[in-house]
């Protein structure tokens, strides 16, 4: 953003017939307002920074989520094998109890 030249504006306003103190006041007011104004380039820069930060956070969140899903899959497989082992053990125990009860 170009700097606002209050002296030049004041001089032009005085040349246009406005009293010097009024011209100075107008130029200062314009300079203040312009100082609070942001440029498109600044907004683009801030937006790009925000998008980059968001992408970084989403990538980290995605990686964390994939780790959790992987752990849940492993837990699920372990549970399936454990259940099969328990059922097999119950089958062996039941078979042994039946043999003891009826063939003893």
C-alpha positions as a Markdown table, in Angstrom:
| # | Residue | x | y | z |
|---|---|---|---|---|
| 1 | Unk | 0.0 | 0.0 | 0.0 |
| 2 | Unk | 1.4 | 3.4 | -0.9 |
| 3 | Unk | 1.8 | 5.9 | 1.9 |
| 4 | Unk | -0.7 | 8.7 | 1.9 |
| 5 | Unk | 1.0 | 12.0 | 1.4 |
| 6 | Unk | -0.9 | 14.4 | 3.7 |
| 7 | Unk | 1.2 | 17.4 | 2.6 |
| 8 | Unk | 0.4 | 16.9 | -1.1 |
| 9 | Unk | -3.4 | 16.5 | -0.3 |
| 10 | Unk | -3.3 | 19.5 | 2.0 |
| 11 | Unk | -1.6 | 21.6 | -0.8 |
| 12 | Unk | -4.1 | 20.4 | -3.4 |
| 13 | Unk | -7.1 | 21.2 | -1.1 |
| 14 | Unk | -5.7 | 24.7 | -0.4 |
| 15 | Unk | -5.2 | 25.2 | -4.1 |
| 16 | Unk | -8.9 | 24.2 | -4.6 |
| 17 | Unk | -10.0 | 27.0 | -2.2 |
| 18 | Unk | -10.3 | 25.2 | 1.1 |
| 19 | Unk | -8.8 | 26.9 | 4.2 |
| 20 | Unk | -5.4 | 25.5 | 5.2 |
| 21 | Unk | -6.6 | 24.3 | 8.7 |
| 22 | Unk | -9.6 | 22.5 | 7.2 |
| 23 | Unk | -7.4 | 21.0 | 4.4 |
| 24 | Unk | -4.9 | 19.7 | 7.0 |
| 25 | Unk | -7.8 | 18.2 | 9.1 |
| 26 | Unk | -9.3 | 16.5 | 6.0 |
| 27 | Unk | -5.8 | 15.1 | 5.0 |
| 28 | Unk | -5.2 | 13.7 | 8.5 |
| 29 | Unk | -8.6 | 12.1 | 8.6 |
| 30 | Unk | -8.1 | 10.4 | 5.2 |
| 31 | Unk | -4.6 | 9.2 | 6.3 |
| 32 | Unk | -6.0 | 7.7 | 9.5 |
| 33 | Unk | -8.8 | 5.9 | 7.6 |
| 34 | Unk | -6.3 | 4.6 | 5.0 |
| 35 | Unk | -4.0 | 3.5 | 7.8 |
| 36 | Unk | -6.7 | 1.2 | 9.1 |
| 37 | Unk | -7.4 | -0.2 | 5.6 |
| 38 | Unk | -5.9 | -3.6 | 4.6 |
| 39 | Unk | -4.9 | -4.5 | 1.1 |
| 40 | Unk | -6.0 | -7.4 | -1.0 |
| 41 | Unk | -2.4 | -8.7 | -0.9 |
| 42 | Unk | -2.4 | -8.7 | 2.9 |
| 43 | Unk | -5.8 | -10.5 | 3.0 |
| 44 | Unk | -4.5 | -13.1 | 0.5 |
| 45 | Unk | -1.4 | -13.7 | 2.6 |
| 46 | Unk | -3.4 | -14.1 | 5.8 |
| 47 | Unk | -5.8 | -16.4 | 4.0 |
| 48 | Unk | -3.0 | -18.5 | 2.6 |
| 49 | Unk | -1.5 | -18.8 | 6.0 |
| 50 | Unk | -4.8 | -19.9 | 7.5 |
| 51 | Unk | -5.3 | -22.5 | 4.8 |
| 52 | Unk | -1.8 | -23.8 | 5.3 |
| 53 | Unk | -2.4 | -24.1 | 9.0 |
| 54 | Unk | -5.7 | -25.8 | 8.5 |
| 55 | Unk | -4.2 | -28.3 | 6.0 |
| 56 | Unk | -1.4 | -29.0 | 8.5 |
| 57 | Unk | -3.9 | -29.6 | 11.3 |
| 58 | Unk | -6.2 | -31.8 | 9.1 |
| 59 | Unk | -3.2 | -33.9 | 8.0 |
| 60 | Unk | -2.2 | -34.5 | 11.6 |
| 61 | Unk | -5.8 | -35.3 | 12.6 |
| 62 | Unk | -6.1 | -37.7 | 9.6 |
| 63 | Unk | -2.8 | -39.4 | 10.6 |
| 64 | Unk | -4.0 | -39.7 | 14.2 |
| 65 | Unk | -7.4 | -41.1 | 13.1 |
| 66 | Unk | -5.7 | -43.7 | 10.8 |
| 67 | Unk | -3.5 | -44.8 | 13.8 |
| 68 | Unk | -6.7 | -45.2 | 15.9 |
| 69 | Unk | -8.5 | -47.2 | 13.2 |
| 70 | Unk | -5.5 | -49.4 | 12.8 |
| 71 | Unk | -5.4 | -50.1 | 16.5 |
| 72 | Unk | -9.1 | -50.8 | 16.5 |
| 73 | Unk | -8.7 | -53.3 | 13.7 |
| 74 | Unk | -5.9 | -55.0 | 15.6 |
| 75 | Unk | -8.0 | -55.1 | 18.7 |
| 76 | Unk | -10.9 | -56.5 | 16.7 |
| 77 | Unk | -8.8 | -59.3 | 15.2 |
| 78 | Unk | -7.4 | -60.1 | 18.7 |
| 79 | Unk | -10.9 | -60.3 | 20.0 |
| 80 | Unk | -12.0 | -62.6 | 17.2 |
| 81 | Unk | -9.1 | -65.0 | 17.8 |
| 82 | Unk | -9.7 | -64.8 | 21.6 |
| 83 | Unk | -13.4 | -65.7 | 21.1 |
| 84 | Unk | -12.4 | -68.6 | 18.8 |
| 85 | Unk | -10.0 | -69.9 | 21.4 |
| 86 | Unk | -12.6 | -69.6 | 24.1 |
| 87 | Unk | -15.2 | -71.4 | 22.0 |
| 88 | Unk | -12.6 | -74.1 | 21.2 |
| 89 | Unk | -11.7 | -74.5 | 24.9 |
| 90 | Unk | -15.4 | -74.6 | 25.8 |
| 91 | Unk | -15.9 | -77.3 | 23.2 |
| 92 | Unk | -13.0 | -79.4 | 24.5 |
| 93 | Unk | -14.2 | -79.0 | 28.1 |
| 94 | Unk | -17.8 | -79.8 | 27.2 |
| 95 | Unk | -16.7 | -82.9 | 25.3 |
| 96 | Unk | -14.6 | -84.0 | 28.3 |
| 97 | Unk | -17.5 | -83.4 | 30.7 |
| 98 | Unk | -19.8 | -85.4 | 28.4 |
| 99 | Unk | -17.3 | -88.3 | 28.2 |
| 100 | Unk | -16.9 | -88.2 | 32.0 |
| 101 | Unk | -20.7 | -88.0 | 32.6 |
| 102 | Unk | -21.8 | -90.7 | 30.2 |
| 103 | Unk | -18.8 | -93.0 | 29.7 |
| 104 | Unk | -17.3 | -93.2 | 33.1 |
